[in-house]
Amino acid sequence: MLLPGLAAAETDTADTEREEKSREHIEQLDKPLYNPFVERYVLDDLKQLRIDMANQRVQLTQQMLDREHSAIDRAVSYSTNTVTYFFYLIAGATSVLVLVGWSSLREIKERVHTVADDEISKLVAEYEERLRSIESQLNLKTRHIEENREEIELTREIQALWLRAQQDNGPSSKIVIYDQILKLHPDDVEALTYKADAVLELNEPQWAANLCHQALVIDPNNGHAFYQLACAYAALNQKEEAVRFLQSALQVSDSYRVEMITDPALDKLRDFEAFRQLIG
């Protein structure tokens, strides 16, 4: 009993160490692990995976339907045999009753028909309810497949817009592309922060600050939003606010410290004592 527990504890410890090493490695990276082409490959792979999962769901539903139909056929056959034997039993009983004079053949016949109709009605109602349940499940699966297809198409369109934005060097055209992304996905924090960066290139710091505040409403712990907001306040010559948001960005990720040293958007803070202390 103790050996499985010890093995599980050792496995958890090893997994924790691997996660810590991976996190330290990621924090030391100087550039992103992936480029747009790798992201496109991952996205296509994800799309194929979702399509395979949808096909698997359809196959599973079809197998369930086949089994349900087979069960229904067996149940109907069983019910038919039961009703037939029931008729034979009633016929024998009727013959006995007619012979002894307890009831007429017509009364027995009517009673048999009434009982048989009731049983058949119950069976029909039961299987109609089962068929309605199967139809409801099929409609639900179909709706899920359609939603997945629409989500894949939306993701492909957004990814194509991101690739266009990365290939475009003009801030004005980038803003147009980011607006298209936000139209498709209004809560895209990354699009808001990158739009703020492009707006800063157009020397519109107040606009950029408003965009960063919108991003922080959606994601209060977004480091890029804090950093862009600091750049906007630096351009507005509000040095205290800029340093405060830089501190918030460093709390999210210490990797911003290297960018703070060389970023020309923060040149107005170079002589500010609080900024010099911040970059150490």
MITOR-500367 format. One line per 5 residues: their letters; for each residue x, y, z of C-alpha. Coordinates in steps of 0.1 Angstrom, whole numbers, plus 5000, padded with zeros to 4 digits. Each point is the difference from the previous one (the first is absolute). Layout:
<sites>
A = X,Y,Z; ...;
</sites>
This chain:
<sites>
MLLPG = 5000,5000,5000; 5029,5024,5007; 5019,4994,4968; 4974,5016,4976; 4998,5030,5023;
LAAAE = 5038,5005,5000; 5002,4995,4962; 4973,5026,4996; 5018,5025,5023; 5033,4995,4981;
TDTAD = 4981,5006,4967; 4984,5032,5013; 5035,5013,5012; 5016,4992,4967; 4972,5018,4981;
TEREE = 5003,5030,5023; 5038,5002,4994; 4995,4998,4962; 4974,5028,5001; 5024,5022,5020;
KSREH = 5029,4994,4976; 4977,5007,4970; 4988,5032,5016; 5036,5012,5007; 5010,4991,4965;
IEQLD = 4970,5020,4985; 5007,5031,5022; 5037,5000,4987; 4989,5000,4963; 5010,5031,4980;
KPLYN = 4975,4995,4973; 4967,4980,4994; 5001,4963,4996; 4977,5001,4970; 4998,5021,4968;
PFVER = 4968,5006,4980; 5007,4970,4978; 5003,4976,5029; 4968,5015,5015; 4983,4994,4966;
YVLDD = 5012,4964,5001; 4987,4996,5036; 4967,5016,4990; 4995,4977,4970; 5009,4970,5022;
LKQLR = 4974,5011,5025; 4975,5004,4973; 5006,4965,4987; 4998,4987,5036; 4966,5016,5005;
IDMAN = 4988,4987,4967; 5011,4965,5010; 4983,5003,5033; 4968,5012,4983; 5001,4970,4976;
QRVQL = 5006,4977,5030; 4969,5015,5017; 4979,4994,4970; 5012,4963,4997; 4994,4995,5037;
TQQML = 4965,5014,4997; 4993,4978,4970; 5011,4969,5019; 4978,5010,5029; 4970,5004,4976;
DREHS = 5008,4966,4984; 5000,4984,5034; 4968,5018,5011; 4982,4989,4968; 5012,4964,5006;
AIDRA = 4987,5001,5035; 4967,5014,4988; 4997,4973,4974; 5006,4973,5026; 4975,5016,5024;
VSYST = 4973,5003,4973; 5006,4964,4991; 4997,4990,5036; 4969,5020,5005; 4984,4985,4968;
NTVTY = 5007,4965,5013; 4986,5009,5034; 4968,5014,4985; 4997,4969,4978; 5003,4977,5029;
FFYLI = 4976,5021,5019; 4975,4996,4973; 5004,4963,5001; 4995,5000,5037; 4969,5021,4997;
AGATS = 4987,4978,4972; 5004,4969,5022; 4984,5017,5030; 4972,5013,4978; 4993,4965,4987;
VLVLV = 4998,4987,5036; 4977,5029,5010; 4977,4994,4970; 4998,4964,5008; 4990,5005,5036;
GWSSL = 4977,5030,4991; 5017,5027,5021; 5001,5026,4971; 4994,5003,4964; 5026,4998,4973;
REIKE = 4994,5036,4989; 5007,5014,5035; 5032,4981,5002; 5011,5012,4966; 4993,5036,5008;
RVHTV = 5018,4997,5033; 5030,4985,4983; 5001,5027,4974; 4998,5027,5027; 5029,4985,5020;
ADDEI = 5021,4995,4968; 4994,5036,4989; 5010,5013,5034; 5032,4980,4999; 5009,5010,4965;
SKLVA = 4993,5037,5008; 5023,4999,5029; 5028,4984,4979; 4995,5025,4972; 5001,5030,5025;
EYEER = 5032,4986,5016; 5019,4996,4967; 4988,5034,4987; 5015,5015,5031; 5033,4982,4994;
LRSIE = 5001,5011,4964; 4994,5036,5011; 5029,4997,5024; 5023,4987,4973; 4989,5028,4977;
SQLNL = 5008,5026,5027; 5034,4985,5005; 5007,5001,4963; 4990,5036,4998; 5022,5009,5029;
KTRHI = 5030,4982,4984; 4993,5017,4967; 4999,5034,5017; 5033,4994,5018; 5017,4990,4967;
EENRE = 4987,5032,4983; 5012,5021,5029; 5035,4984,4998; 5001,5006,4962; 4991,5037,5005;
EIELT = 5026,5003,5028; 5027,4985,4977; 4991,5024,4972; 5001,5030,5023; 5034,4989,5014;
REIQA = 5014,4996,4965; 4987,5035,4990; 5015,5016,5031; 5033,4982,4995; 5002,5013,4964;
LWLRA = 4994,5035,5013; 5028,4997,5025; 5024,4988,4973; 4990,5030,4979; 5007,5023,5030;
QQDNG = 5034,4985,5005; 5010,5005,4964; 4987,5036,4998; 5024,5027,5011; 4976,5030,5000;
PSSKI = 4983,5008,5034; 4969,5013,4983; 4994,4968,4980; 5008,4980,5031; 4973,5018,5019;
VIYDQ = 4975,4992,4972; 5009,4963,5003; 4998,5000,5038; 4965,5016,4997; 4990,4971,4977;
ILKLH = 5013,4975,5026; 4980,5018,5028; 4969,5000,4979; 5002,4962,4998; 5012,4996,5036;
PDDVE = 4992,5031,5021; 5017,4986,5032; 5033,4994,4983; 5024,5016,5026; 5031,4994,4978;
ALTYK = 4983,5019,4971; 4993,5029,5023; 5035,5002,5013; 5016,4997,4965; 4976,5027,4987;
ADAVL = 5012,5022,5029; 5036,4994,4989; 4991,5011,4964; 4981,5030,5013; 5031,5011,5020;
ELNEP = 5020,4999,4967; 4975,5026,4987; 5007,5022,5031; 4965,4995,5015; 5009,4990,5036;
QWAAN = 4966,5009,5015; 4983,4977,4975; 5025,4972,5008; 4994,5005,5038; 4962,4995,4994;
LCHQA = 5006,4968,4981; 5023,4986,5027; 4974,5008,5026; 4974,4981,4980; 5024,4970,4998;
LVIDP = 5005,5001,5038; 4962,5000,5006; 4999,4967,4981; 5033,4986,5014; 5011,5018,5032;
NNGHA = 5034,4982,5001; 5011,5005,4964; 5037,5010,5001; 5001,5013,4964; 4970,5023,5008;
FYQLA = 5019,5014,5030; 5031,5006,4980; 4983,5017,4971; 4980,5022,5025; 5034,5010,5016;
CAYAA = 5013,5010,4966; 4969,5021,4993; 5003,5018,5034; 5037,5006,4993; 4990,5016,4967;
LNQKE = 4975,5021,5020; 5029,5010,5023; 4981,4985,5030; 5032,4983,5014; 4986,4988,5033;
EAVRF = 4971,4982,4983; 5023,4985,4974; 5024,4986,5027; 4970,4986,5020; 4987,4981,4969;
LQSAL = 5036,4988,4992; 5001,4985,5035; 4967,4982,4994; 5014,4986,4967; 5032,4988,5018;
QVSDS = 4978,4983,5026; 4984,4980,4972; 5033,4992,4982; 5035,5011,5008; 5009,4996,4963;
YRVEM = 4987,5036,4994; 5031,5014,5019; 5023,4993,4970; 4976,5017,4976; 4996,5030,5023;
ITDPA = 5038,5007,4998; 5000,5005,4961; 4964,5009,4992; 5000,5036,4984; 4964,5005,5012;
LDKLR = 5014,5003,5035; 5027,5026,4992; 4982,5027,5019; 5004,4979,5032; 5038,4995,4997;
DFEAF = 5008,5029,5024; 4972,4991,5024; 5014,4986,5033; 4972,4975,5006; 5005,4986,4965;
RQLIG = 5037,4996,5004; 4994,4982,5033; 4975,4978,4983; 5023,4988,4972; 5028,4995,5026;
</sites>
